[in-house]
Amino acid sequence: MVSEEFGFFIDPQRCIGCRSCVAACAECGTHRGHSMIHLDELDRLASTQTGPTVCMHCEDPICAMSCPADAIKRTEDGVVHASQKPRCVACQNCELSCPFGVPIVLPGLEQMLKCDLCYDRSSIGLKPMCATVCPSQALLFAPRHEVAAMRGSRPLREFVIGGLRIRTRNAIMVPDPEVPLNLDASILMEGGL
């Protein structure tokens, strides 16, 4: 079980685009050589800024709610796991419903895989693979009470996406957590942001 004392923090402002997290994620024993991290270019025409996208581990995971085979489970410690192979029908509902764009149904494997905080490691007190290699600490697994003292930004775990309020286990570091991140998938798809 992952200790509630520890949190996973994503700080896009610190990402340097080195892709160490992507390589380390593929080495996690539960990922079968596939990386569960997407490194996104935030505004490719205007900037070299990148940002890691990992599962936010929602309190009420939409991916699990949209799964017709009940293949996606959230543990009592708040970690949403990849689909259970015997149950997953590779319908891609999870891919389509995730407000953060995280799950991937892998062709050939016909199963949804996603970040599970390297549960084989984090459940025994070790850091997820990505957090062990990130040189800029854009991905940080640390005691929650220490993070505020370490950073000028603050953790945000509540998001409004397309009118839906989503609370997560993981946090994105933002300069002012009182200003909500309002994301609208239709605007993102139109290239409006």
ChimeraX attribute file (.defattr): number of C-alpha atoms within 10 A of each C-alpha:
attribute: neighborCount
match mode: 1-to-1
recipient: residues
	/A:1	15
	/A:2	20
	/A:3	12
	/A:4	11
	/A:5	9
	/A:6	19
	/A:7	19
	/A:8	22
	/A:9	25
	/A:10	26
	/A:11	22
	/A:12	21
	/A:13	15
	/A:14	17
	/A:15	20
	/A:16	18
	/A:17	18
	/A:18	13
	/A:19	18
	/A:20	16
	/A:21	26
	/A:22	20
	/A:23	18
	/A:24	21
	/A:25	26
	/A:26	18
	/A:27	17
	/A:28	21
	/A:29	14
	/A:30	17
	/A:31	17
	/A:32	11
	/A:33	13
	/A:34	18
	/A:35	19
	/A:36	27
	/A:37	22
	/A:38	16
	/A:39	17
	/A:40	14
	/A:41	14
	/A:42	15
	/A:43	11
	/A:44	10
	/A:45	7
	/A:46	7
	/A:47	9
	/A:48	11
	/A:49	16
	/A:50	20
	/A:51	20
	/A:52	21
	/A:53	18
	/A:54	22
	/A:55	23
	/A:56	26
	/A:57	20
	/A:58	23
	/A:59	16
	/A:60	14
	/A:61	23
	/A:62	17
	/A:63	25
	/A:64	23
	/A:65	16
	/A:66	17
	/A:67	21
	/A:68	14
	/A:69	16
	/A:70	15
	/A:71	20
	/A:72	24
	/A:73	18
	/A:74	17
	/A:75	10
	/A:76	9
	/A:77	12
	/A:78	19
	/A:79	26
	/A:80	26
	/A:81	22
	/A:82	24
	/A:83	25
	/A:84	16
	/A:85	15
	/A:86	9
	/A:87	14
	/A:88	20
	/A:89	19
	/A:90	20
	/A:91	15
	/A:92	19
	/A:93	19
	/A:94	25
	/A:95	18
	/A:96	16
	/A:97	18
	/A:98	17
	/A:99	22
	/A:100	16
	/A:101	15
	/A:102	21
	/A:103	25
	/A:104	19
	/A:105	21
	/A:106	13
	/A:107	9
	/A:108	6
	/A:109	10
	/A:110	15
	/A:111	23
	/A:112	25
	/A:113	24
	/A:114	21
	/A:115	25
	/A:116	21
	/A:117	28
	/A:118	22
	/A:119	21
	/A:120	17
	/A:121	17
	/A:122	18
	/A:123	16
	/A:124	11
	/A:125	13
	/A:126	15
	/A:127	21
	/A:128	25
	/A:129	24
	/A:130	29
	/A:131	24
	/A:132	16
	/A:133	19
	/A:134	20
	/A:135	15
	/A:136	15
	/A:137	18
	/A:138	23
	/A:139	27
	/A:140	22
	/A:141	23
	/A:142	15
	/A:143	14
	/A:144	15
	/A:145	11
	/A:146	10
	/A:147	20
	/A:148	13
	/A:149	10
	/A:150	9
	/A:151	13
	/A:152	11
	/A:153	17
	/A:154	20
	/A:155	22
	/A:156	23
	/A:157	19
	/A:158	19
	/A:159	18
	/A:160	15
	/A:161	15
	/A:162	13
	/A:163	10
	/A:164	12
	/A:165	10
	/A:166	17
	/A:167	18
	/A:168	19
	/A:169	20
	/A:170	25
	/A:171	20
	/A:172	21
	/A:173	23
	/A:174	20
	/A:175	13
	/A:176	12
	/A:177	15
	/A:178	9
	/A:179	9
	/A:180	13
	/A:181	13
	/A:182	14
	/A:183	17
	/A:184	16
	/A:185	16
	/A:186	10
	/A:187	11
	/A:188	10
	/A:189	9
	/A:190	8
	/A:191	8
	/A:192	9
	/A:193	11
